[in-house]
Amino acid sequence: MTPQKQNPLHGVTLKRIVEELVEKYTWEGLYAKVKVNSFSQNPSVTSSLTFLRKTPWARTKVEQLYIWTFYTRSGERK
């Protein structure tokens, strides 16, 4: 039994999370959901990754949004 089996983020890179969220919501929509300046002022995946890696609270919010957007309650991909 592996503890990562129930973790929907296991094996998902932060880059993939940001790219999928931007594809789903656009930069403007993502900024509306998570107020992070790197999503609104000259947004790019690179600048967002840099910020999120240095800022645990923002990374947590983005990861929670990813799970809420793309996974069901049972942990299955929508």
C-alpha positions as CSV (number, residue, x, y, z in Angstrom):
1,M,0.0,0.0,0.0
2,T,1.5,3.3,-1.1
3,P,0.5,6.6,0.6
4,Q,0.7,8.4,-2.8
5,K,-2.1,6.3,-4.3
6,Q,-4.8,8.7,-3.1
7,N,-2.8,11.9,-3.8
8,P,-4.1,13.4,-7.1
9,L,-1.0,15.6,-7.4
10,H,1.4,12.6,-7.3
11,G,3.4,12.7,-10.5
12,V,1.9,16.1,-11.7
13,T,4.5,18.8,-12.1
14,L,3.8,22.4,-11.0
15,K,4.3,23.4,-14.6
16,R,1.6,21.1,-15.8
17,I,-0.7,22.4,-13.1
18,V,-0.2,26.0,-14.2
19,E,-0.5,25.2,-18.0
20,E,-3.8,23.2,-17.5
21,L,-5.3,25.9,-15.3
22,V,-4.4,28.6,-17.9
23,E,-5.8,26.5,-20.7
24,K,-9.1,26.1,-18.7
25,Y,-9.5,29.6,-17.2
26,T,-7.0,31.9,-19.2
27,W,-4.7,34.2,-17.2
28,E,-7.4,36.6,-16.4
29,G,-9.7,33.9,-15.1
30,L,-6.9,32.3,-13.1
31,Y,-6.1,35.7,-11.5
32,A,-9.8,36.1,-10.6
33,K,-9.6,32.8,-8.7
34,V,-6.1,33.2,-7.1
35,K,-5.0,36.8,-6.6
36,V,-1.3,36.4,-7.6
37,N,0.4,39.3,-9.5
38,S,2.3,36.9,-11.8
39,F,-1.1,35.9,-13.2
40,S,-2.0,39.4,-14.1
41,Q,1.1,41.5,-14.8
42,N,2.9,40.1,-17.9
43,P,1.8,36.6,-17.1
44,S,3.9,33.7,-18.1
45,V,4.4,30.1,-17.0
46,T,8.0,30.8,-16.1
47,S,7.3,33.8,-13.9
48,S,4.4,32.0,-12.3
49,L,6.5,28.9,-11.5
50,T,9.2,31.1,-10.0
51,F,6.7,32.8,-7.7
52,L,4.8,29.7,-6.7
53,R,8.0,27.8,-5.8
54,K,9.0,30.6,-3.4
55,T,5.5,31.2,-2.0
56,P,3.9,28.2,-0.2
57,W,0.5,29.8,0.4
58,A,0.1,30.7,-3.3
59,R,1.2,27.2,-4.4
60,T,-1.3,25.6,-2.0
61,K,-4.1,27.7,-3.4
62,V,-3.2,26.8,-7.0
63,E,-2.9,23.1,-6.2
64,Q,-6.3,23.2,-4.5
65,L,-7.8,24.9,-7.5
66,Y,-6.3,22.3,-9.8
67,I,-7.8,19.5,-7.7
68,W,-11.2,21.2,-7.4
69,T,-11.2,21.8,-11.2
70,F,-10.0,18.5,-12.5
71,Y,-10.9,15.8,-9.9
72,T,-14.0,14.4,-8.5
73,R,-14.6,13.8,-4.8
74,S,-13.5,10.2,-5.1
75,G,-10.1,11.4,-6.5
76,E,-10.8,10.4,-10.1
77,R,-9.9,12.7,-13.0
78,K,-13.0,14.5,-14.4
